[in-house]
Amino acid sequence: MSLFGFRTRSAERDQATDAQRIERLASLLDQLAAEISAERSGLQQRYSSSTTDAAFLVDAIENDSASARLQERVDELTGSILACERRLEVLSQQASLVDELKAVLPRFPRNGS
């Protein structure tokens, strides 16, 4: 016990705690990167399918072989495509942030100093 009743933990214990915390953070960043990547991949597949469908429908409309119902479908697809583009941009920003954090992490002291 110290003279004034204040004790600190050992440096080894602090270093181990810091190292574990950094490892957990690295693991979390890896998990977040994987989640973002999976969402982006699925969204890009749906985006590609929607743009292809919309292109065929627009072609049919331009050739006067489409009904008003098909025009409504083009409008729906256009809305979906625009929403998808916005979401892909958000995911891109999130991925960039995670990448920046992962790049900084190795420079962070792991030994408590």
PyMOL commands that set and color helices and strands:
alter all, ss='L'
color gray80, all
select helices_A, chain A and resi 11-62+68-107
alter helices_A, ss='H'
color red, helices_A
deselect
rebuild
show_as cartoon
